[in-house]
Amino acid sequence: MIQLCSCVPAVLLASSSIISLGWADVLIIVIYFAMVLGIGYYLSRFTKTGDDFFLAGRKMTMWIAGLAFISANLGSLELMGWAASAYQYGILAAHWYWIGAIPAMLFLGIVMMPFYYISRTHSVPGYLKLRFGESSRMLAAISFAFMTILMSGVNMFSMALVMKVIIGWDINFSIWVSSITVLVYVALGGLLSAMFNEVVQFVLIWAGALLIPIIGLMEVGGWKGVIARIHENFPHGDYTHLWSTLGHFRDNPMGINWVGIVFGLGFIISFGYWTTDFLVVQRVLSAKDLRSAKMSPIIGAAFKMLVPFIVILPGLIGLAVMPGLVGQDQAAASGAASYNEILPLMMARYLGPGLLGLGITALIAGFMSGMAGNITAFSTVWTYDIYKPIHLALTGKEVDDKHYVSMGRWATIVGIFVSIGTAYLVEHAASIMDYVQALFSFFIAPLYGTVILGMLWKRATPAGGFWGLLAGTLSSIGMWAWVRLDPRALSIIAGSPDAKAMAEDMYRALWSWLICVAVTVLVSLATRPKPEAELVGLVRGCTEIPSEGHLPLVKRPIFWAGVVFAAFLVLQIIFW
């Protein structure tokens, strides 16, 4: 390993680390921080109105919006968490990138994006206000703001912890440097600055992370060599098949079956996240026209299909060349290496001077991209969906656009500092990651049920939307609490005594979505719907979608959605 020169500031150092950096590596990291700050400062001159700050002026090309759409999702849980999950569960972890993403992203572009874009809403809760009324908007906005700021703190702490483990940086130093950097460039340029930085971060992530699988495959003799070594190291487990082991819960290391993957993950959780989570939808709303808005998720889906090659593949190569890593609890008790550290371990194994700095910069870029995504989404939802209606209710008068831009900047500052507090909360609560994932699932699955019924069923009423969303959220919380009080409840929720924790998340999402839809339908049938004239631009059947028949086939979003979906099916067959 390359040793760090003794004149590096002591605040960066800890007692032990996996990797030591040379000055070339440190210089690459410093240049990255200077670059993102420079982008924020330069773009601040173009951020004057509310649309500029919160939606990048709705002027983004399909490529900028599409790459920012996917980059905002490449945070700490993606880069570190799913590499570790690939080591723990094998290629089954790729489901979260393929069936757990691609169909939903294409559905967003082709079916849902016209209603989001034509309604000119600033956010997903804003759409709920137009479709169902203030009560549904406020319930969704408060839940989303709370979870977004919590997730930002988790991203922050994850980066700080990884930097401590990998290169020995002090946790406090990492938290404050990363958060202040994000604060400056988001407060200056809003979503415009965040999106351009996300595109830069996307390129850096690929440039830094792609080296590991390339060099790793060369070491083991290609994909066939990976499979052969994994079978040699783990003769009694199947870590290399995507679908063939999903016939029963006990046949695969994840303890789940195809029903949980197809319906729980593929239909509920993925559609809920990719079509209703404002963190990603906000990027698409910034597109300059409807065609660009529809193409952005399709472009994002094409790149999303490739992400397993820089996230999942390193974990699989780790199974081949580094068997014996253990879970976090066992690692803490025995002092052994944890599979949570597989990505930095692979970096230490394969990357030399300069390349190591590029790899570390890729990790930092991923963490900061996720953090900035959460903060910009929080700022928009707080300003337009919480502060604005409360301000109007109290004062009875509208204020100029500059007031909301100012509030958005203050929301960014407050959001960053609350996230810092959340990061320190995570430091003292070992199980907080599980709780965060649970809280996230409480919101996403029911929200998807409410939004999809609102868009596709004009009979859905304001009362039905609100009570369905509330019932779905409370039922999900109730099922989570039930399993914590009585672990045997997992077998009831998932329908099998062989189900494991991952199956609980999938089936809880499925049940909460079904409850949300059922309550929405029943309440809607018993209450009065809105007149169709009020649903124009919001609901299928009441809205005229601009025709694309005059465009050449290769310029139609539906054509490229078909190409991406065909490639998705090919990948399923190859890795079946």
C-alpha positions in Angstrom: 0.0 0.0 0.0 1.0 3.6 -0.5 2.0 5.4 2.7 0.5 8.8 3.5 3.2 11.5 4.0 3.7 12.5 7.7 2.9 16.1 6.9 -0.8 15.4 6.1 -3.0 17.2 8.7 -3.5 15.1 11.8 -7.2 15.6 11.8 -7.5 13.3 8.8 -5.8 10.4 10.6 -7.1 7.6 12.8 -5.4 4.8 14.5 -6.0 2.2 11.7 -7.4 2.0 8.2 -7.6 -0.4 5.3 -5.9 2.0 2.8 -3.3 4.7 3.1 -3.2 7.5 0.5 -0.3 9.1 -1.3 -0.2 12.8 -2.2 -1.4 12.1 -5.8 -4.5 10.5 -4.3 -5.1 13.3 -1.9 -4.7 15.9 -4.7 -7.4 14.1 -6.8 -9.8 14.3 -3.8 -9.0 18.0 -3.2 -9.6 18.8 -6.9 -12.9 17.1 -6.8 -14.1 19.2 -3.8 -12.9 22.4 -5.5 -14.7 21.5 -8.7 -18.1 20.9 -7.2 -17.9 24.2 -5.3 -16.9 26.0 -8.4 -19.9 24.5 -10.3 -22.2 25.7 -7.5 -20.7 29.2 -7.6 -20.8 29.5 -11.3 -24.4 28.3 -11.6 -25.7 30.6 -8.8 -25.9 33.5 -11.3 -28.6 31.5 -13.3 -30.8 30.8 -10.2 -33.2 33.7 -9.9 -36.8 32.3 -9.7 -38.5 29.5 -7.9 -38.5 27.4 -11.0 -34.8 28.0 -11.4 -34.0 27.0 -7.8 -36.4 24.1 -7.3 -36.7 22.7 -10.8 -33.6 24.0 -12.6 -35.8 26.3 -14.7 -37.4 23.3 -16.4 -34.7 23.7 -19.1 -32.8 20.5 -18.8 -32.1 18.3 -21.8 -33.1 14.7 -21.6 -29.5 13.6 -21.1 -28.8 15.9 -18.2 -32.1 15.0 -16.6 -31.7 11.3 -17.2 -28.1 11.1 -15.8 -29.1 13.2 -12.8 -32.1 11.0 -12.3 -29.9 7.9 -12.0 -27.0 9.7 -10.2 -29.2 10.9 -7.4 -29.9 7.3 -6.6 -26.2 6.3 -6.5 -25.6 7.1 -2.9 -23.8 5.3 0.0 -26.3 2.5 0.2 -25.9 1.8 -3.5 -22.1 1.7 -3.6 -21.2 0.1 -0.3 -24.4 -1.6 0.7 -25.2 -3.5 -2.4 -21.6 -4.6 -2.9 -21.9 -6.1 0.6 -25.3 -7.6 -0.3 -23.8 -9.2 -3.3 -21.2 -10.9 -1.1 -24.0 -12.0 1.3 -26.7 -13.0 -1.1 -24.9 -13.5 -4.4 -26.3 -12.4 -7.8 -29.8 -12.2 -6.3 -28.8 -8.7 -5.2 -28.9 -7.7 -8.9 -32.7 -8.0 -8.8 -32.8 -4.5 -7.1 -31.2 -3.1 -10.2 -33.1 -5.0 -12.9 -36.6 -6.2 -12.0 -36.5 -3.8 -9.0 -35.9 -0.8 -11.2 -36.2 -1.1 -15.0 -39.9 -1.8 -15.5 -40.8 0.9 -13.0 -38.6 3.5 -14.7 -40.0 2.7 -18.1 -43.6 2.9 -16.7 -42.8 6.3 -15.2 -41.6 7.6 -18.5 -44.3 6.3 -20.7 -47.4 6.3 -18.5 -47.0 8.6 -15.5 -44.7 11.4 -16.7 -47.3 13.0 -18.9 -49.6 13.7 -15.9 -46.8 14.9 -13.7 -45.5 17.2 -16.4 -48.7 18.5 -17.8 -50.1 19.4 -14.4 -47.0 21.6 -13.9 -46.6 20.4 -10.3 -43.5 21.2 -8.3 -43.5 17.9 -6.4 -45.3 14.5 -6.0 -47.2 15.8 -2.9 -48.1 18.8 -5.1 -49.8 16.4 -7.5 -51.7 14.8 -4.7 -53.0 18.3 -3.7 -54.3 18.9 -7.2 -55.8 15.4 -7.4 -57.1 14.7 -3.9 -56.8 17.9 -1.9 -54.8 19.5 0.9 -55.1 16.7 3.5 -53.5 14.1 1.2 -50.8 16.6 0.2 -49.9 17.5 3.7 -49.8 13.8 4.9 -47.5 12.9 2.1 -45.3 16.0 2.4 -44.7 15.7 6.2 -43.9 12.0 5.9 -41.6 12.5 2.9 -39.8 15.5 4.5 -39.1 13.5 7.7 -37.8 10.5 5.9 -35.8 12.5 3.4 -33.9 14.4 6.1 -33.3 11.1 8.0 -31.9 9.5 4.9 -29.6 12.4 4.2 -28.2 12.0 7.7 -27.7 8.3 7.1 -25.8 9.0 3.8 -23.7 11.5 5.7 -22.8 9.1 8.5 -22.2 6.3 6.1 -19.7 8.3 4.2 -18.0 9.4 7.4 -17.8 5.8 8.6 -16.5 4.5 5.3 -13.8 7.2 5.2 -12.7 6.3 8.7 -12.6 2.6 7.9 -10.9 3.0 4.5 -8.4 5.7 5.0 -8.6 6.7 8.7 -10.3 10.1 8.4 -11.9 11.3 11.6 -15.7 10.9 11.5 -16.3 14.5 12.6 -14.1 15.9 9.9 -15.8 13.8 7.2 -19.3 14.7 8.3 -18.6 18.5 8.5 -16.5 18.8 5.3 -19.0 16.8 3.2 -22.1 18.5 4.6 -20.7 22.0 4.3 -19.6 21.3 0.7 -23.1 20.1 -0.2 -24.6 23.0 1.7 -22.6 25.6 -0.3 -23.3 24.3 -3.8 -27.0 23.5 -3.2 -27.7 26.8 -1.4 -26.0 28.7 -4.2 -27.5 27.0 -7.3 -30.4 24.9 -6.0 -31.4 21.9 -8.2 -29.6 23.4 -11.1 -26.3 23.1 -9.3 -27.1 19.7 -7.8 -28.0 18.2 -11.2 -24.9 19.4 -13.0 -22.8 18.1 -10.1 -24.7 14.8 -10.2 -23.7 14.4 -13.9 -20.1 15.0 -13.0 -20.4 12.6 -10.0 -21.9 10.0 -12.3 -18.9 10.1 -14.6 -16.5 10.0 -11.6 -18.3 7.1 -10.0 -18.0 5.1 -13.2 -14.4 6.1 -13.9 -13.4 5.1 -10.3 -15.6 2.1 -9.7 -15.2 0.3 -13.1 -11.6 -0.4 -12.5 -12.3 -3.0 -9.8 -14.4 -5.4 -11.8 -12.1 -5.1 -14.9 -9.0 -6.0 -12.9 -10.9 -8.6 -10.8 -12.2 -10.4 -13.8 -8.6 -10.4 -15.3 -7.4 -12.1 -12.1 -9.9 -14.9 -11.9 -10.2 -15.6 -15.7 -13.5 -13.9 -16.6 -17.1 -14.6 -15.6 -16.6 -18.3 -15.9 -13.7 -18.1 -13.5 -15.8 -16.2 -11.0 -18.5 -18.9 -11.1 -15.9 -21.7 -10.8 -14.2 -20.1 -7.8 -17.5 -19.3 -6.0 -18.7 -22.9 -6.4 -15.3 -24.1 -5.1 -15.5 -21.8 -2.1 -19.2 -22.3 -1.3 -20.1 -25.8 -2.6 -23.4 -25.9 -0.6 -24.7 -22.5 -1.6 -25.9 -21.1 -4.9 -24.7 -17.6 -5.4 -24.6 -17.3 -9.2 -28.2 -17.8 -10.5 -30.7 -15.0 -10.7 -34.0 -16.9 -11.0 -33.6 -20.6 -10.9 -33.3 -20.8 -7.1 -36.4 -18.8 -6.3 -38.8 -21.7 -6.4 -38.8 -21.9 -2.5 -37.6 -19.8 0.4 -35.0 -22.3 1.5 -33.4 -22.8 -1.9 -31.4 -19.5 -1.9 -29.3 -17.5 0.5 -31.8 -14.6 0.6 -34.6 -16.8 2.0 -37.2 -15.4 -0.4 -39.3 -16.8 -3.3 -40.3 -15.5 -6.7 -43.6 -14.1 -5.5 -41.8 -11.7 -3.1 -39.3 -10.7 -5.8 -41.8 -10.2 -8.7 -44.7 -8.6 -6.8 -43.2 -7.3 -3.6 -40.0 -5.9 -5.1 -40.8 -5.7 -8.8 -44.3 -4.3 -8.6 -44.7 -2.5 -5.3 -41.4 -1.3 -3.9 -39.7 -0.5 -7.2 -42.8 1.2 -8.7 -43.4 3.0 -5.5 -39.8 4.3 -5.4 -39.1 5.1 -9.0 -42.5 6.7 -9.8 -43.4 8.5 -6.6 -40.2 9.3 -4.6 -39.7 13.0 -5.3 -35.9 12.6 -4.8 -35.7 11.1 -8.3 -38.9 12.4 -9.9 -37.8 16.0 -9.2 -34.9 15.5 -11.7 -37.3 14.5 -14.5 -39.7 17.4 -13.8 -36.8 19.7 -14.7 -36.8 18.6 -18.3 -37.4 21.3 -21.0 -40.4 19.6 -22.6 -42.7 16.6 -22.4 -40.7 14.4 -24.8 -37.5 15.1 -22.8 -39.4 14.3 -19.6 -40.5 11.0 -20.9 -37.1 10.1 -22.3 -35.2 11.0 -19.1 -36.3 7.9 -17.1 -35.7 5.7 -20.2 -32.1 7.0 -20.5 -31.8 6.5 -16.7 -33.1 2.9 -17.1 -30.5 2.1 -19.8 -27.7 3.2 -17.5 -29.3 1.6 -14.4 -29.1 -1.8 -16.1 -25.3 -1.5 -16.2 -24.8 -0.4 -12.6 -24.6 -4.0 -11.3 -21.3 -4.3 -13.2 -19.7 -1.7 -10.8 -21.7 -2.6 -7.7 -22.8 -6.2 -7.7 -19.9 -7.7 -9.6 -17.2 -6.5 -7.1 -19.2 -8.4 -4.4 -19.3 -11.5 -6.5 -15.6 -11.3 -7.3 -15.1 -10.9 -3.5 -16.8 -14.2 -3.0 -14.3 -15.7 -5.5 -11.1 -14.2 -4.2 -11.8 -13.3 -0.5 -14.0 -16.0 1.1 -14.4 -16.0 4.8 -15.8 -12.4 5.4 -18.5 -12.4 8.0 -21.5 -10.2 9.1 -21.1 -7.0 11.1 -22.0 -8.5 14.5 -19.7 -11.5 14.1 -16.9 -9.2 12.9 -17.3 -6.9 15.9 -17.2 -9.9 18.3 -14.3 -11.7 16.6 -12.2 -9.0 15.0 -12.6 -10.6 11.6 -13.2 -8.5 8.4 -16.9 -7.8 7.6 -18.4 -8.2 4.1 -19.7 -4.6 4.6 -16.1 -3.6 3.8 -15.8 -5.7 0.6 -15.7 -2.7 -1.7 -12.8 -0.9 0.1 -11.0 -4.2 0.5 -11.3 -4.7 -3.3 -10.0 -1.2 -3.8 -7.0 -1.9 -1.6 -6.4 -5.1 -3.5 -6.5 -3.7 -7.1 -5.9 0.0 -7.2 -2.5 1.7 -7.0 -1.3 5.4 -6.7 -3.6 7.8 -8.5 -6.1 5.1 -9.3 -6.8 4.7 -5.6 -7.5 8.5 -5.3 -9.9 8.1 -8.2 -11.6 5.2 -6.5 -12.0 7.1 -3.2 -13.3 10.1 -5.1 -15.9 7.9 -6.7 -17.1 6.8 -3.3 -17.2 10.4 -2.0 -19.0 11.5 -5.2 -21.6 8.8 -4.6 -22.2 9.8 -1.0 -22.4 13.5 -1.8 -24.8 12.8 -4.7 -27.2 10.9 -2.5 -27.0 13.6 0.2 -27.6 16.5 -2.2 -30.5 14.6 -3.8 -32.2 14.3 -0.4 -31.5 17.9 0.5 -32.9 19.4 -2.7 -36.0 17.2 -2.5 -36.5 18.2 1.1 -36.1 21.9 0.3 -38.7 21.8 -2.4 -41.3 19.8 -0.5 -40.8 21.9 2.6 -41.2 25.2 0.7 -44.0 24.4 -1.6 -46.0 21.7 0.2 -45.6 22.5 3.9 -44.5 26.2 4.3 -46.5 27.7 1.5 -50.0 26.4 2.4 -49.4 27.1 6.1 -48.2 30.7 5.2 -51.3 31.2 3.0 -53.6 29.9 5.7 -52.2 32.2 8.3 -51.7 35.4 6.3 -54.4 34.9 3.6 -52.1 36.4 0.9 -49.6 35.3 -1.6 -46.0 36.6 -1.7 -43.5 37.0 -4.5 -41.3 34.3 -5.9 -38.2 35.6 -4.3 -39.6 34.9 -0.9 -39.9 31.2 -1.7 -36.4 31.1 -3.2 -35.1 32.6 0.1 -37.1 30.1 2.1 -35.7 27.3 -0.1 -32.2 28.4 0.7 -33.0 28.6 4.4 -34.6 25.1 4.2 -31.4 23.8 2.6 -29.3 25.2 5.5 -31.6 23.9 8.2 -32.0 20.6 6.4 -28.2 20.1 6.3 -27.8 20.9 10.0 -30.7 18.6 11.0 -29.1 15.9 8.8 -25.8 16.4 10.8 -27.8 15.8 14.0 -29.3 12.7 12.4 -25.8 11.5 11.4 -24.7 11.7 15.0 -27.9 9.9 16.1 -27.0 7.1 13.7 -23.5 6.9 15.3 -25.1 6.0 18.7 -27.8 3.7 17.4 -26.4 0.5 15.8 -29.8 -0.6 14.4 -30.9 2.7 13.0 -30.3 1.6 9.4 -32.9 -1.1 9.8 -35.4 1.4 11.1 -34.7 3.9 8.3 -35.4 1.2 5.7 -38.6 0.3 7.5 -39.7 4.0 7.7 -38.9 4.4 4.0 -41.1 1.3 3.1 -43.9 2.7 5.3 -44.3 5.6 2.9 -43.4 4.4 -0.5 -45.8 1.4 -1.0 -49.0 3.1 0.1 -48.1 6.3 -1.7 -47.7 4.4 -5.0 -51.2 2.9 -4.4 -52.7 6.4 -3.9 -50.9 8.0 -6.9 -51.5 5.2 -9.4 -55.2 5.1 -8.6 -55.4 8.9 -8.8 -53.8 8.9 -12.2 -55.7 5.9 -13.8 -59.1 5.9 -12.0 -61.2 9.0 -12.3 -63.7 7.7 -9.7 -61.1 7.9 -6.9 -62.2 10.6 -4.5 -60.4 13.0 -2.2 -61.6 11.1 0.9 -60.6 7.8 -0.7 -57.1 9.1 -1.5 -56.5 10.4 2.0 -57.9 7.4 4.0 -56.2 4.9 1.6 -52.8 6.5 2.1 -53.3 6.7 5.9 -54.5 3.1 6.1 -51.7 1.7 4.0 -49.1 3.6 6.0 -50.5 2.6 9.4 -50.9 -1.1 8.3 -47.2 -1.2 7.2 -46.1 0.2 10.6 -48.4 -2.2 12.3 -46.9 -5.3 10.5 -43.4 -4.1 11.2 -44.2 -3.7 15.0 -46.0 -7.1 15.0 -42.8 -8.9 13.8 -40.6 -7.0 16.3 -43.0 -8.1 19.2 -43.4 -11.7 17.9 -40.8 -12.9 15.3 -43.2 -15.8 14.4 -45.4 -13.2 12.7 -42.8 -13.2 9.8 -44.0 -16.6 8.7 -47.6 -15.3 8.6 -46.8 -12.1 6.7 -44.5 -13.9 4.2 -46.6 -17.1 4.1 -43.7 -19.5 4.9 -41.7 -20.5 8.1 -38.6 -20.5 5.9 -38.9 -16.7 5.1 -36.1 -14.4 6.2 -35.9 -10.7 7.0 -35.6 -9.6 3.3 -38.9 -11.4 2.5 -40.6 -9.5 5.3 -39.8 -6.2 3.6 -41.2 -7.4 0.3 -44.4 -8.9 1.6 -45.0 -6.0 4.1 -44.9 -3.6 1.1 -47.2 -5.9 -0.9 -49.8 -6.1 1.9 -49.7 -2.4 2.7 -50.2 -1.5 -1.0 -53.2 -3.9 -1.2 -54.7 -2.4 1.9 -54.2 1.2 0.6 -55.8 0.3 -2.7 -58.7 -1.6 -1.1 -59.5 1.3 1.4 -59.2 3.9 -1.4 -61.6 2.0 -3.6 -64.2 1.3 -0.9 -64.1 4.9 0.4 -64.3 6.3 -3.1 -67.3 4.2 -4.0 -69.1 5.6 -0.9 -68.1 9.3 -1.5 -68.6 11.9 -4.2 -65.9 12.2 -6.9 -64.6 15.4 -8.3 -66.2 16.7 -11.5 -64.3 15.5 -14.6 -63.6 19.1 -15.5 -61.3 19.4 -12.4 -59.4 16.2 -13.4 -58.1 17.6 -16.7 -54.3 17.2 -16.8 -54.4 14.9 -13.8 -56.2 11.6 -14.8 -56.0 9.3 -17.7 -59.2 9.5 -19.7 -59.7 13.2 -18.8 -56.4 14.4 -20.2 -55.4 14.8 -23.9 -51.8 13.5 -24.2 -49.9 15.2 -27.1 -49.5 12.7 -30.0 -46.0 11.6 -31.1 -47.3 10.1 -34.3 -45.6 12.7 -36.4 -42.1 11.8 -35.0 -39.8 9.3 -36.7 -39.9 5.9 -34.9 -36.4 6.4 -33.5 -37.4 9.7 -31.8 -40.4 8.2 -30.0 -40.0 7.4 -26.3 -42.1 4.2 -26.6 -39.5 2.8 -29.2 -36.6 3.3 -26.8 -38.5 2.0 -23.9 -39.1 -1.2 -25.9 -35.3 -1.4 -26.7 -34.4 -1.0 -23.0 -37.0 -3.6 -22.0 -35.8 -6.1 -24.5 -32.2 -5.7 -23.2 -33.6 -6.2 -19.7 -35.2 -9.5 -20.7 -32.0 -10.7 -22.3 -30.1 -10.1 -19.1 -32.6 -12.1 -17.1 -32.1 -15.0 -19.5 -28.3 -14.8 -19.5 -28.1 -14.9 -15.7 -31.2 -17.1 -15.1 
